[in-house]
Amino acid sequence: MSSRLVLALLIVPLMLAGSCSPPTTKKSTTPRPAFDISVLRNALDAKNLTVTSSETATQGVFSGVAGYQPLSVAGRPLEVYWFPMLRDAVNAASAVRKDGRALTVQGAQVPVRWRGDPHFFRRDRVLALYLSTPATITPTDREILGVLTQQMGPQFAGAATK
């Protein structure tokens, strides 16, 4: 058998195998949360509540997040965090004291002074912290809290909403 024929018999199957394999796609190392921040933004927009990205907060209060987005909703702060794994979001939520005014860090409760009354929500791997008007709930606060409750479920920690 000639060397050309042997070479052709080796190369042609390799070329065919390469052309039949599916294209490779780069997979994200952090899967997207089942609940996406765009769903929340769309729901707030649907209520004619102005949502803008906020540049005032440089880092969030939770560590180990896969992403963090500070927003302003009708002039009020809303921080949205998403975590790489569900257990990370559950652990972060369990670190928040029921009244929302302290976080457990390395076994110690650390008081937090918010610029408003805190309201914490969690859905899947996403946590949201909304800061309402201090000492009173305004009609705008009620509307924002209503959207958060509708989209993320009941508040798990923070100030009373009544």
C-alpha positions as CSV (number, residue, x, y, z in Angstrom):
1,M,0.0,0.0,0.0
2,S,1.4,3.4,-0.9
3,S,2.2,5.9,1.8
4,R,-0.3,8.4,0.1
5,L,-3.1,5.9,0.4
6,V,-2.3,5.3,4.1
7,L,-2.1,9.0,4.7
8,A,-5.4,9.6,3.0
9,L,-7.1,6.8,4.9
10,L,-5.9,8.4,8.2
11,I,-6.7,12.1,7.3
12,V,-10.1,11.8,5.7
13,P,-11.9,10.2,8.7
14,L,-10.4,12.8,11.0
15,M,-11.6,15.6,8.7
16,L,-15.1,14.1,8.6
17,A,-15.2,13.6,12.3
18,G,-14.2,17.2,12.9
19,S,-16.9,18.5,10.5
20,C,-19.6,16.5,12.1
21,S,-19.0,17.5,15.7
22,P,-21.3,20.2,17.2
23,P,-19.9,23.7,17.5
24,T,-18.4,24.4,20.9
25,T,-19.9,27.1,23.0
26,K,-18.2,28.8,26.0
27,K,-20.2,28.0,29.1
28,S,-20.5,30.4,32.0
29,T,-18.9,29.3,35.2
30,T,-21.8,30.9,37.1
31,P,-25.2,29.8,36.0
32,R,-27.9,32.4,35.6
33,P,-30.4,32.6,38.3
34,A,-33.9,31.2,37.6
35,F,-35.2,34.7,38.6
36,D,-33.6,37.4,36.6
37,I,-33.2,41.1,37.6
38,S,-34.8,42.1,34.2
39,V,-38.1,40.6,35.4
40,L,-38.0,42.8,38.5
41,R,-37.1,45.9,36.4
42,N,-39.9,45.3,33.9
43,A,-42.4,44.9,36.7
44,L,-41.3,48.2,38.3
45,D,-41.4,49.9,34.9
46,A,-44.9,48.6,34.3
47,K,-46.0,50.5,37.4
48,N,-44.4,53.7,36.0
49,L,-41.7,53.6,38.7
50,T,-38.5,55.1,37.4
51,V,-35.7,52.6,37.6
52,T,-32.1,53.8,37.1
53,S,-28.8,52.2,37.8
54,S,-27.3,53.9,40.9
55,E,-23.6,54.7,41.1
56,T,-23.8,55.8,44.8
57,A,-23.1,52.3,46.3
58,T,-19.7,50.9,45.4
59,Q,-20.1,47.5,47.2
60,G,-22.9,45.6,48.7
61,V,-23.3,44.2,52.2
62,F,-23.0,40.5,51.2
63,S,-19.9,38.7,50.3
64,G,-19.6,35.8,47.9
65,V,-22.0,37.2,45.4
66,A,-21.9,36.4,41.7
67,G,-23.3,39.8,40.9
68,Y,-24.6,43.0,42.5
69,Q,-26.7,45.8,41.1
70,P,-27.5,49.0,43.0
71,L,-30.6,50.6,41.6
72,S,-32.7,53.7,42.3
73,V,-36.5,53.2,42.1
74,A,-38.5,56.4,42.2
75,G,-35.5,57.9,44.1
76,R,-35.3,55.2,46.7
77,P,-32.4,52.7,46.9
78,L,-32.8,49.1,45.9
79,E,-29.8,46.7,46.0
80,V,-30.1,43.4,44.1
81,Y,-27.6,40.6,44.7
82,W,-27.4,37.2,42.9
83,F,-25.4,34.3,44.2
84,P,-23.6,31.5,42.4
85,M,-25.6,28.7,44.3
86,L,-29.0,28.6,46.0
87,R,-27.3,27.6,49.3
88,D,-25.2,30.9,49.2
89,A,-28.4,33.0,48.9
90,V,-30.1,31.0,51.7
91,N,-27.0,31.5,53.9
92,A,-26.9,35.2,53.2
93,A,-30.6,35.5,54.0
94,S,-30.1,33.7,57.3
95,A,-27.4,36.1,58.2
96,V,-29.9,39.0,58.3
97,R,-31.5,39.7,61.7
98,K,-35.4,39.6,61.6
99,D,-35.6,43.4,61.9
100,G,-33.0,43.8,59.2
101,R,-30.9,46.1,61.3
102,A,-28.0,43.7,61.9
103,L,-26.0,41.0,59.9
104,T,-24.3,38.0,61.4
105,V,-20.6,38.1,60.3
106,Q,-18.3,35.3,61.5
107,G,-20.7,34.4,64.3
108,A,-21.2,38.0,65.6
109,Q,-24.1,40.3,65.0
110,V,-23.0,43.5,63.4
111,P,-25.4,46.4,63.6
112,V,-26.1,48.2,60.3
113,R,-27.2,51.8,59.9
114,W,-29.3,52.1,56.7
115,R,-30.3,55.3,55.0
116,G,-33.9,54.2,55.3
117,D,-36.0,51.3,56.7
118,P,-34.7,48.0,55.3
119,H,-36.9,45.4,53.6
120,F,-35.3,42.1,52.5
121,F,-36.7,39.8,49.9
122,R,-35.3,36.5,48.4
123,R,-36.3,34.5,45.4
124,D,-34.2,31.6,44.2
125,R,-30.6,32.8,44.2
126,V,-31.5,36.5,44.2
127,L,-31.7,38.8,47.3
128,A,-33.1,42.3,47.2
129,L,-32.8,45.0,49.8
130,Y,-35.1,48.0,49.5
131,L,-34.7,51.0,51.7
132,S,-38.0,52.7,52.3
133,T,-38.6,56.2,53.6
134,P,-37.5,56.3,57.3
135,A,-40.2,56.0,60.0
136,T,-43.2,55.9,57.6
137,I,-44.3,54.0,54.5
138,T,-45.3,56.4,51.7
139,P,-47.7,55.4,48.9
140,T,-44.6,55.1,46.6
141,D,-43.0,52.8,49.1
142,R,-46.2,50.7,49.2
143,E,-46.2,50.4,45.4
144,I,-42.5,49.4,45.3
145,L,-42.9,46.9,48.2
146,G,-46.0,45.5,46.4
147,V,-44.0,44.8,43.2
148,L,-41.2,43.3,45.3
149,T,-43.6,41.0,47.1
150,Q,-45.4,40.0,43.8
151,Q,-42.1,39.2,42.0
152,M,-40.0,37.8,44.9
153,G,-42.4,36.6,47.5
154,P,-43.0,37.9,51.0
155,Q,-40.4,40.0,52.8
156,F,-38.2,37.7,55.0
157,A,-36.6,40.4,57.2
158,G,-36.8,44.1,57.8
159,A,-39.1,46.9,58.9
160,A,-42.9,46.3,59.2
161,T,-44.8,47.4,56.1
162,K,-48.0,48.4,57.9
